């Protein structure tokens, strides 16, 4: 279970290439500099005491300003104590409330020469340390369980995050066509993940072509039914804020539709990899098997995998909207009203179109695998 196998030469080449590419992308300028934060610094601080005299409580809602006495715990101002402010706008999803002993992420505004603190605002509870601990624990368990495969999976995980943060999102903000850009990014990520895990062999090739066929189908259906559903991309949280922040040229609808095949691409990869791996194993045990027989084996595996994966998508999407659905139920809203609301319809479109890609990737991968594995 915990045996660490020595990596193959092809794996080392691909891992080296991935590390170099990740480093290049990581240091690639996005074109969006932090000019608004030049005279400020983000620090970790300890709450010493709070003053809630300016906070107005109306039921469970709090508005006003909470005064917080803090001590800075890092940076060049470490140990300095000062008064910071926590503005409450009366919205629980955005407001934070602090007590003595809490650790906070605090923004301190500095003078022009950056030698004096002008003011300080507590932004949120400090979570970076626990996030880093959780990530480290995840990496540890992944490598202990999967060995070299776990190392490759972790590298692909980091590469995916870097690529989305440094290429996809800045590209969308710059006004590049969302659908082609997203397809290109997904193809890049899919190729590295699959070939890292499966290896640069026929199994990896089958899984890649199968995954891309499922993603392409999802993309086409998203474009087709997105138009028929008549849904605007502004239904997603914070989307409309972009339009008011100087990015009125963005096509929010295409960004929303691109998000459909981006979010389902991981599950599509899983299915294509499962079928490709099973066909590779069958062919390795019996290399005299015919194309028809191997295709049938792929279909049988695909049926079992698809049966659970479609439910996985439904649970993933509905779980994020459980509070919204509870509000509708509590108010006695008729089901026909709920299903016709734009943001509910958007999630239905998200789930069903993503599920179509999952269903169709199975036969496509089985057909491609049967042909490639038995091809002399």
TORKOL-4160 file (C-alpha; in steps of 0.2 Angstrom, whole numbers, padded with zeros to 4 digits, m for minus):
376
<pt num="1" X="0000" Y="0000" Z="0000"/>
<pt num="2" X="0014" Y="0012" Z="0005"/>
<pt num="3" X="0027" Y="0005" Z="m0007"/>
<pt num="4" X="0036" Y="0019" Z="m0017"/>
<pt num="5" X="0040" Y="0013" Z="m0035"/>
<pt num="6" X="0054" Y="0021" Z="m0044"/>
<pt num="7" X="0048" Y="0033" Z="m0058"/>
<pt num="8" X="0050" Y="0029" Z="m0076"/>
<pt num="9" X="0061" Y="0039" Z="m0087"/>
<pt num="10" X="0045" Y="0046" Z="m0097"/>
<pt num="11" X="0037" Y="0051" Z="m0081"/>
<pt num="12" X="0053" Y="0061" Z="m0075"/>
<pt num="13" X="0053" Y="0070" Z="m0092"/>
<pt num="14" X="0034" Y="0074" Z="m0091"/>
<pt num="15" X="0036" Y="0080" Z="m0072"/>
<pt num="16" X="0051" Y="0091" Z="m0076"/>
<pt num="17" X="0042" Y="0098" Z="m0091"/>
<pt num="18" X="0027" Y="0102" Z="m0079"/>
<pt num="19" X="0038" Y="0110" Z="m0066"/>
<pt num="20" X="0046" Y="0121" Z="m0079"/>
<pt num="21" X="0029" Y="0126" Z="m0086"/>
<pt num="22" X="0021" Y="0129" Z="m0069"/>
<pt num="23" X="0036" Y="0140" Z="m0064"/>
<pt num="24" X="0034" Y="0150" Z="m0081"/>
<pt num="25" X="0015" Y="0152" Z="m0079"/>
<pt num="26" X="0017" Y="0157" Z="m0060"/>
<pt num="27" X="0029" Y="0171" Z="m0064"/>
<pt num="28" X="0019" Y="0177" Z="m0080"/>
<pt num="29" X="0013" Y="0194" Z="m0077"/>
<pt num="30" X="m0006" Y="0195" Z="m0078"/>
<pt num="31" X="m0007" Y="0213" Z="m0082"/>
<pt num="32" X="m0017" Y="0217" Z="m0067"/>
<pt num="33" X="m0006" Y="0225" Z="m0054"/>
<pt num="34" X="m0010" Y="0229" Z="m0036"/>
<pt num="35" X="m0008" Y="0248" Z="m0038"/>
<pt num="36" X="m0022" Y="0251" Z="m0026"/>
<pt num="37" X="m0012" Y="0242" Z="m0012"/>
<pt num="38" X="0005" Y="0250" Z="m0014"/>
<pt num="39" X="0004" Y="0260" Z="0002"/>
<pt num="40" X="m0004" Y="0246" Z="0012"/>
<pt num="41" X="0002" Y="0230" Z="0020"/>
<pt num="42" X="m0008" Y="0214" Z="0025"/>
<pt num="43" X="m0003" Y="0207" Z="0042"/>
<pt num="44" X="m0008" Y="0194" Z="0055"/>
<pt num="45" X="m0014" Y="0202" Z="0071"/>
<pt num="46" X="m0021" Y="0197" Z="0088"/>
<pt num="47" X="m0037" Y="0204" Z="0095"/>
<pt num="48" X="m0034" Y="0211" Z="0112"/>
<pt num="49" X="m0051" Y="0219" Z="0116"/>
<pt num="50" X="m0066" Y="0225" Z="0107"/>
<pt num="51" X="m0078" Y="0240" Z="0109"/>
<pt num="52" X="m0095" Y="0237" Z="0102"/>
<pt num="53" X="m0103" Y="0253" Z="0108"/>
<pt num="54" X="m0105" Y="0259" Z="0090"/>
<pt num="55" X="m0113" Y="0243" Z="0084"/>
<pt num="56" X="m0132" Y="0243" Z="0082"/>
<pt num="57" X="m0141" Y="0226" Z="0084"/>
<pt num="58" X="m0158" Y="0224" Z="0075"/>
<pt num="59" X="m0163" Y="0206" Z="0079"/>
<pt num="60" X="m0149" Y="0195" Z="0072"/>
<pt num="61" X="m0142" Y="0209" Z="0061"/>
<pt num="62" X="m0128" Y="0220" Z="0066"/>
<pt num="63" X="m0123" Y="0237" Z="0058"/>
<pt num="64" X="m0111" Y="0250" Z="0062"/>
<pt num="65" X="m0093" Y="0249" Z="0067"/>
<pt num="66" X="m0084" Y="0238" Z="0079"/>
<pt num="67" X="m0068" Y="0245" Z="0086"/>
<pt num="68" X="m0054" Y="0232" Z="0089"/>
<pt num="69" X="m0038" Y="0234" Z="0099"/>
<pt num="70" X="m0025" Y="0223" Z="0090"/>
<pt num="71" X="m0007" Y="0218" Z="0091"/>
<pt num="72" X="0003" Y="0215" Z="0075"/>
<pt num="73" X="0011" Y="0198" Z="0075"/>
<pt num="74" X="0022" Y="0198" Z="0059"/>
<pt num="75" X="0031" Y="0210" Z="0047"/>
<pt num="76" X="0041" Y="0226" Z="0051"/>
<pt num="77" X="0028" Y="0232" Z="0063"/>
<pt num="78" X="0028" Y="0216" Z="0074"/>
<pt num="79" X="0023" Y="0219" Z="0092"/>
<pt num="80" X="0015" Y="0236" Z="0089"/>
<pt num="81" X="m0003" Y="0239" Z="0096"/>
<pt num="82" X="m0016" Y="0250" Z="0088"/>
<pt num="83" X="m0034" Y="0252" Z="0085"/>
<pt num="84" X="m0042" Y="0245" Z="0070"/>
<pt num="85" X="m0060" Y="0246" Z="0064"/>
<pt num="86" X="m0072" Y="0233" Z="0058"/>
<pt num="87" X="m0087" Y="0239" Z="0047"/>
<pt num="88" X="m0103" Y="0230" Z="0048"/>
<pt num="89" X="m0115" Y="0232" Z="0034"/>
<pt num="90" X="m0129" Y="0221" Z="0040"/>
<pt num="91" X="m0127" Y="0206" Z="0029"/>
<pt num="92" X="m0121" Y="0190" Z="0038"/>
<pt num="93" X="m0113" Y="0183" Z="0022"/>
<pt num="94" X="m0101" Y="0197" Z="0022"/>
<pt num="95" X="m0099" Y="0203" Z="0040"/>
<pt num="96" X="m0087" Y="0197" Z="0052"/>
<pt num="97" X="m0088" Y="0199" Z="0071"/>
<pt num="98" X="m0072" Y="0198" Z="0082"/>
<pt num="99" X="m0069" Y="0194" Z="0100"/>
<pt num="100" X="m0054" Y="0195" Z="0111"/>
<pt num="101" X="m0041" Y="0181" Z="0107"/>
<pt num="102" X="m0046" Y="0180" Z="0088"/>
<pt num="103" X="m0032" Y="0181" Z="0075"/>
<pt num="104" X="m0036" Y="0192" Z="0061"/>
<pt num="105" X="m0030" Y="0197" Z="0043"/>
<pt num="106" X="m0028" Y="0216" Z="0045"/>
<pt num="107" X="m0024" Y="0229" Z="0032"/>
<pt num="108" X="m0013" Y="0243" Z="0038"/>
<pt num="109" X="m0013" Y="0259" Z="0028"/>
<pt num="110" X="0005" Y="0267" Z="0028"/>
<pt num="111" X="0012" Y="0284" Z="0025"/>
<pt num="112" X="0020" Y="0288" Z="0008"/>
<pt num="113" X="0037" Y="0283" Z="0015"/>
<pt num="114" X="0029" Y="0268" Z="0023"/>
<pt num="115" X="0037" Y="0271" Z="0040"/>
<pt num="116" X="0021" Y="0276" Z="0049"/>
<pt num="117" X="0004" Y="0268" Z="0051"/>
<pt num="118" X="m0011" Y="0279" Z="0046"/>
<pt num="119" X="m0025" Y="0267" Z="0049"/>
<pt num="120" X="m0030" Y="0249" Z="0050"/>
<pt num="121" X="m0045" Y="0239" Z="0045"/>
<pt num="122" X="m0048" Y="0221" Z="0050"/>
<pt num="123" X="m0053" Y="0211" Z="0035"/>
<pt num="124" X="m0057" Y="0194" Z="0041"/>
<pt num="125" X="m0052" Y="0180" Z="0053"/>
<pt num="126" X="m0034" Y="0174" Z="0049"/>
<pt num="127" X="m0035" Y="0157" Z="0041"/>
<pt num="128" X="m0019" Y="0155" Z="0031"/>
<pt num="129" X="m0011" Y="0144" Z="0044"/>
<pt num="130" X="m0024" Y="0132" Z="0045"/>
<pt num="131" X="m0027" Y="0132" Z="0026"/>
<pt num="132" X="m0008" Y="0128" Z="0024"/>
<pt num="133" X="m0009" Y="0114" Z="0037"/>
<pt num="134" X="m0024" Y="0106" Z="0029"/>
<pt num="135" X="m0015" Y="0107" Z="0012"/>
<pt num="136" X="0001" Y="0099" Z="0019"/>
<pt num="137" X="m0009" Y="0085" Z="0027"/>
<pt num="138" X="m0018" Y="0082" Z="0011"/>
<pt num="139" X="m0002" Y="0081" Z="0002"/>
<pt num="140" X="0006" Y="0069" Z="0015"/>
<pt num="141" X="m0009" Y="0057" Z="0014"/>
<pt num="142" X="m0009" Y="0057" Z="m0005"/>
<pt num="143" X="0009" Y="0053" Z="m0006"/>
<pt num="144" X="0009" Y="0040" Z="0008"/>
<pt num="145" X="m0006" Y="0031" Z="0000"/>
<pt num="146" X="m0002" Y="0033" Z="m0019"/>
<pt num="147" X="0017" Y="0035" Z="m0019"/>
<pt num="148" X="0024" Y="0041" Z="m0035"/>
<pt num="149" X="0007" Y="0042" Z="m0042"/>
<pt num="150" X="0002" Y="0053" Z="m0028"/>
<pt num="151" X="0017" Y="0065" Z="m0032"/>
<pt num="152" X="0011" Y="0066" Z="m0050"/>
<pt num="153" X="m0007" Y="0069" Z="m0044"/>
<pt num="154" X="m0001" Y="0083" Z="m0032"/>
<pt num="155" X="0009" Y="0091" Z="m0046"/>
<pt num="156" X="m0006" Y="0091" Z="m0058"/>
<pt num="157" X="m0017" Y="0098" Z="m0044"/>
<pt num="158" X="m0005" Y="0113" Z="m0042"/>
<pt num="159" X="m0003" Y="0115" Z="m0061"/>
<pt num="160" X="m0022" Y="0116" Z="m0063"/>
<pt num="161" X="m0023" Y="0129" Z="m0049"/>
<pt num="162" X="m0009" Y="0140" Z="m0056"/>
<pt num="163" X="m0016" Y="0139" Z="m0074"/>
<pt num="164" X="m0033" Y="0144" Z="m0069"/>
<pt num="165" X="m0027" Y="0158" Z="m0058"/>
<pt num="166" X="m0013" Y="0165" Z="m0070"/>
<pt num="167" X="m0020" Y="0161" Z="m0087"/>
<pt num="168" X="m0039" Y="0158" Z="m0088"/>
<pt num="169" X="m0045" Y="0171" Z="m0076"/>
<pt num="170" X="m0034" Y="0185" Z="m0082"/>
<pt num="171" X="m0038" Y="0180" Z="m0100"/>
<pt num="172" X="m0057" Y="0181" Z="m0097"/>
<pt num="173" X="m0054" Y="0199" Z="m0089"/>
<pt num="174" X="m0044" Y="0205" Z="m0104"/>
<pt num="175" X="m0059" Y="0200" Z="m0115"/>
<pt num="176" X="m0053" Y="0185" Z="m0124"/>
<pt num="177" X="m0067" Y="0174" Z="m0131"/>
<pt num="178" X="m0073" Y="0164" Z="m0116"/>
<pt num="179" X="m0077" Y="0147" Z="m0125"/>
<pt num="180" X="m0061" Y="0145" Z="m0136"/>
<pt num="181" X="m0050" Y="0151" Z="m0121"/>
<pt num="182" X="m0058" Y="0139" Z="m0109"/>
<pt num="183" X="m0057" Y="0125" Z="m0121"/>
<pt num="184" X="m0039" Y="0128" Z="m0124"/>
<pt num="185" X="m0035" Y="0129" Z="m0105"/>
<pt num="186" X="m0046" Y="0113" Z="m0101"/>
<pt num="187" X="m0036" Y="0104" Z="m0115"/>
<pt num="188" X="m0020" Y="0109" Z="m0108"/>
<pt num="189" X="m0024" Y="0104" Z="m0090"/>
<pt num="190" X="m0032" Y="0088" Z="m0096"/>
<pt num="191" X="m0017" Y="0082" Z="m0106"/>
<pt num="192" X="m0005" Y="0085" Z="m0092"/>
<pt num="193" X="m0016" Y="0077" Z="m0079"/>
<pt num="194" X="m0020" Y="0061" Z="m0089"/>
<pt num="195" X="m0002" Y="0058" Z="m0096"/>
<pt num="196" X="0005" Y="0061" Z="m0079"/>
<pt num="197" X="m0007" Y="0048" Z="m0071"/>
<pt num="198" X="m0008" Y="0036" Z="m0085"/>
<pt num="199" X="0009" Y="0038" Z="m0093"/>
<pt num="200" X="0014" Y="0043" Z="m0111"/>
<pt num="201" X="0006" Y="0027" Z="m0119"/>
<pt num="202" X="m0009" Y="0020" Z="m0127"/>
<pt num="203" X="m0019" Y="0021" Z="m0111"/>
<pt num="204" X="m0015" Y="0039" Z="m0109"/>
<pt num="205" X="m0020" Y="0043" Z="m0127"/>
<pt num="206" X="m0036" Y="0034" Z="m0126"/>
<pt num="207" X="m0041" Y="0043" Z="m0109"/>
<pt num="208" X="m0036" Y="0060" Z="m0117"/>
<pt num="209" X="m0046" Y="0058" Z="m0133"/>
<pt num="210" X="m0061" Y="0051" Z="m0123"/>
<pt num="211" X="m0061" Y="0065" Z="m0111"/>
<pt num="212" X="m0059" Y="0078" Z="m0124"/>
<pt num="213" X="m0074" Y="0071" Z="m0134"/>
<pt num="214" X="m0085" Y="0072" Z="m0118"/>
<pt num="215" X="m0079" Y="0090" Z="m0115"/>
<pt num="216" X="m0083" Y="0095" Z="m0133"/>
<pt num="217" X="m0100" Y="0087" Z="m0132"/>
<pt num="218" X="m0103" Y="0096" Z="m0116"/>
<pt num="219" X="m0097" Y="0113" Z="m0124"/>
<pt num="220" X="m0109" Y="0111" Z="m0139"/>
<pt num="221" X="m0124" Y="0106" Z="m0128"/>
<pt num="222" X="m0120" Y="0121" Z="m0116"/>
<pt num="223" X="m0120" Y="0133" Z="m0131"/>
<pt num="224" X="m0136" Y="0126" Z="m0138"/>
<pt num="225" X="m0147" Y="0124" Z="m0123"/>
<pt num="226" X="m0140" Y="0140" Z="m0115"/>
<pt num="227" X="m0148" Y="0150" Z="m0128"/>
<pt num="228" X="m0164" Y="0140" Z="m0127"/>
<pt num="229" X="m0165" Y="0143" Z="m0108"/>
<pt num="230" X="m0163" Y="0162" Z="m0111"/>
<pt num="231" X="m0151" Y="0163" Z="m0095"/>
<pt num="232" X="m0139" Y="0178" Z="m0093"/>
<pt num="233" X="m0123" Y="0175" Z="m0085"/>
<pt num="234" X="m0126" Y="0188" Z="m0072"/>
<pt num="235" X="m0135" Y="0175" Z="m0061"/>
<pt num="236" X="m0119" Y="0170" Z="m0054"/>
<pt num="237" X="m0113" Y="0178" Z="m0038"/>
<pt num="238" X="m0102" Y="0194" Z="m0040"/>
<pt num="239" X="m0104" Y="0193" Z="m0059"/>
<pt num="240" X="m0114" Y="0209" Z="m0060"/>
<pt num="241" X="m0100" Y="0217" Z="m0049"/>
<pt num="242" X="m0088" Y="0215" Z="m0064"/>
<pt num="243" X="m0099" Y="0226" Z="m0075"/>
<pt num="244" X="m0099" Y="0240" Z="m0063"/>
<pt num="245" X="m0080" Y="0239" Z="m0060"/>
<pt num="246" X="m0074" Y="0244" Z="m0077"/>
<pt num="247" X="m0077" Y="0227" Z="m0086"/>
<pt num="248" X="m0093" Y="0231" Z="m0095"/>
<pt num="249" X="m0086" Y="0222" Z="m0111"/>
<pt num="250" X="m0087" Y="0205" Z="m0103"/>
<pt num="251" X="m0098" Y="0192" Z="m0110"/>
<pt num="252" X="m0105" Y="0185" Z="m0094"/>
<pt num="253" X="m0116" Y="0173" Z="m0103"/>
<pt num="254" X="m0102" Y="0164" Z="m0112"/>
<pt num="255" X="m0092" Y="0164" Z="m0096"/>
<pt num="256" X="m0106" Y="0156" Z="m0087"/>
<pt num="257" X="m0108" Y="0143" Z="m0101"/>
<pt num="258" X="m0089" Y="0140" Z="m0101"/>
<pt num="259" X="m0090" Y="0136" Z="m0083"/>
<pt num="260" X="m0102" Y="0122" Z="m0087"/>
<pt num="261" X="m0089" Y="0111" Z="m0096"/>
<pt num="262" X="m0075" Y="0117" Z="m0085"/>
<pt num="263" X="m0083" Y="0111" Z="m0069"/>
<pt num="264" X="m0088" Y="0094" Z="m0077"/>
<pt num="265" X="m0071" Y="0091" Z="m0085"/>
<pt num="266" X="m0064" Y="0083" Z="m0069"/>
<pt num="267" X="m0078" Y="0070" Z="m0069"/>
<pt num="268" X="m0076" Y="0067" Z="m0087"/>
<pt num="269" X="m0058" Y="0064" Z="m0085"/>
<pt num="270" X="m0062" Y="0051" Z="m0071"/>
<pt num="271" X="m0074" Y="0041" Z="m0082"/>
<pt num="272" X="m0062" Y="0041" Z="m0097"/>
<pt num="273" X="m0047" Y="0036" Z="m0086"/>
<pt num="274" X="m0058" Y="0022" Z="m0078"/>
<pt num="275" X="m0063" Y="0015" Z="m0095"/>
<pt num="276" X="m0046" Y="0017" Z="m0103"/>
<pt num="277" X="m0037" Y="0008" Z="m0088"/>
<pt num="278" X="m0050" Y="m0006" Z="m0088"/>
<pt num="279" X="m0047" Y="m0009" Z="m0107"/>
<pt num="280" X="m0029" Y="m0008" Z="m0105"/>
<pt num="281" X="m0029" Y="m0021" Z="m0092"/>
<pt num="282" X="m0041" Y="m0033" Z="m0102"/>
<pt num="283" X="m0030" Y="m0031" Z="m0117"/>
<pt num="284" X="m0014" Y="m0034" Z="m0107"/>
<pt num="285" X="m0022" Y="m0051" Z="m0100"/>
<pt num="286" X="m0028" Y="m0056" Z="m0117"/>
<pt num="287" X="m0020" Y="m0047" Z="m0132"/>
<pt num="288" X="m0029" Y="m0058" Z="m0144"/>
<pt num="289" X="m0046" Y="m0050" Z="m0140"/>
<pt num="290" X="m0055" Y="m0043" Z="m0155"/>
<pt num="291" X="m0060" Y="m0025" Z="m0157"/>
<pt num="292" X="m0078" Y="m0029" Z="m0154"/>
<pt num="293" X="m0075" Y="m0038" Z="m0138"/>
<pt num="294" X="m0064" Y="m0025" Z="m0131"/>
<pt num="295" X="m0077" Y="m0011" Z="m0136"/>
<pt num="296" X="m0090" Y="m0022" Z="m0127"/>
<pt num="297" X="m0080" Y="m0023" Z="m0111"/>
<pt num="298" X="m0077" Y="m0004" Z="m0111"/>
<pt num="299" X="m0096" Y="m0002" Z="m0113"/>
<pt num="300" X="m0099" Y="m0013" Z="m0098"/>
<pt num="301" X="m0087" Y="m0003" Z="m0087"/>
<pt num="302" X="m0094" Y="0013" Z="m0093"/>
<pt num="303" X="m0112" Y="0009" Z="m0088"/>
<pt num="304" X="m0107" Y="0005" Z="m0070"/>
<pt num="305" X="m0096" Y="0021" Z="m0069"/>
<pt num="306" X="m0109" Y="0033" Z="m0077"/>
<pt num="307" X="m0123" Y="0026" Z="m0065"/>
<pt num="308" X="m0114" Y="0034" Z="m0050"/>
<pt num="309" X="m0105" Y="0049" Z="m0058"/>
<pt num="310" X="m0121" Y="0058" Z="m0064"/>
<pt num="311" X="m0128" Y="0057" Z="m0046"/>
<pt num="312" X="m0111" Y="0064" Z="m0040"/>
<pt num="313" X="m0114" Y="0080" Z="m0051"/>
<pt num="314" X="m0132" Y="0082" Z="m0044"/>
<pt num="315" X="m0126" Y="0081" Z="m0026"/>
<pt num="316" X="m0112" Y="0093" Z="m0029"/>
<pt num="317" X="m0122" Y="0106" Z="m0037"/>
<pt num="318" X="m0138" Y="0104" Z="m0026"/>
<pt num="319" X="m0127" Y="0104" Z="m0010"/>
<pt num="320" X="m0122" Y="0122" Z="m0014"/>
<pt num="321" X="m0140" Y="0128" Z="m0015"/>
<pt num="322" X="m0147" Y="0119" Z="0000"/>
<pt num="323" X="m0151" Y="0135" Z="0009"/>
<pt num="324" X="m0160" Y="0142" Z="m0006"/>
<pt num="325" X="m0171" Y="0127" Z="m0008"/>
<pt num="326" X="m0175" Y="0127" Z="0010"/>
<pt num="327" X="m0181" Y="0145" Z="0009"/>
<pt num="328" X="m0192" Y="0140" Z="m0005"/>
<pt num="329" X="m0199" Y="0125" Z="0004"/>
<pt num="330" X="m0202" Y="0136" Z="0020"/>
<pt num="331" X="m0212" Y="0149" Z="0010"/>
<pt num="332" X="m0222" Y="0135" Z="0002"/>
<pt num="333" X="m0216" Y="0141" Z="m0016"/>
<pt num="334" X="m0225" Y="0130" Z="m0029"/>
<pt num="335" X="m0212" Y="0118" Z="m0038"/>
<pt num="336" X="m0216" Y="0126" Z="m0055"/>
<pt num="337" X="m0211" Y="0143" Z="m0049"/>
<pt num="338" X="m0195" Y="0136" Z="m0042"/>
<pt num="339" X="m0190" Y="0126" Z="m0058"/>
<pt num="340" X="m0193" Y="0142" Z="m0068"/>
<pt num="341" X="m0182" Y="0154" Z="m0058"/>
<pt num="342" X="m0167" Y="0160" Z="m0068"/>
<pt num="343" X="m0154" Y="0154" Z="m0055"/>
<pt num="344" X="m0162" Y="0138" Z="m0052"/>
<pt num="345" X="m0164" Y="0135" Z="m0071"/>
<pt num="346" X="m0146" Y="0139" Z="m0072"/>
<pt num="347" X="m0141" Y="0125" Z="m0060"/>
<pt num="348" X="m0153" Y="0113" Z="m0069"/>
<pt num="349" X="m0144" Y="0117" Z="m0085"/>
<pt num="350" X="m0127" Y="0115" Z="m0077"/>
<pt num="351" X="m0132" Y="0098" Z="m0070"/>
<pt num="352" X="m0140" Y="0091" Z="m0085"/>
<pt num="353" X="m0128" Y="0097" Z="m0098"/>
<pt num="354" X="m0113" Y="0091" Z="m0088"/>
<pt num="355" X="m0122" Y="0074" Z="m0085"/>
<pt num="356" X="m0124" Y="0073" Z="m0104"/>
<pt num="357" X="m0105" Y="0074" Z="m0106"/>
<pt num="358" X="m0103" Y="0061" Z="m0093"/>
<pt num="359" X="m0114" Y="0049" Z="m0101"/>
<pt num="360" X="m0107" Y="0051" Z="m0119"/>
<pt num="361" X="m0089" Y="0051" Z="m0114"/>
<pt num="362" X="m0091" Y="0032" Z="m0109"/>
<pt num="363" X="m0095" Y="0025" Z="m0126"/>
<pt num="364" X="m0083" Y="0037" Z="m0135"/>
<pt num="365" X="m0069" Y="0032" Z="m0124"/>
<pt num="366" X="m0074" Y="0013" Z="m0126"/>
<pt num="367" X="m0074" Y="0015" Z="m0145"/>
<pt num="368" X="m0058" Y="0024" Z="m0146"/>
<pt num="369" X="m0049" Y="0012" Z="m0134"/>
<pt num="370" X="m0055" Y="m0003" Z="m0143"/>
<pt num="371" X="m0048" Y="0004" Z="m0159"/>
<pt num="372" X="m0031" Y="0010" Z="m0152"/>
<pt num="373" X="m0027" Y="m0005" Z="m0141"/>
<pt num="374" X="m0031" Y="m0018" Z="m0155"/>
<pt num="375" X="m0023" Y="m0009" Z="m0169"/>
<pt num="376" X="m0008" Y="m0017" Z="m0175"/>
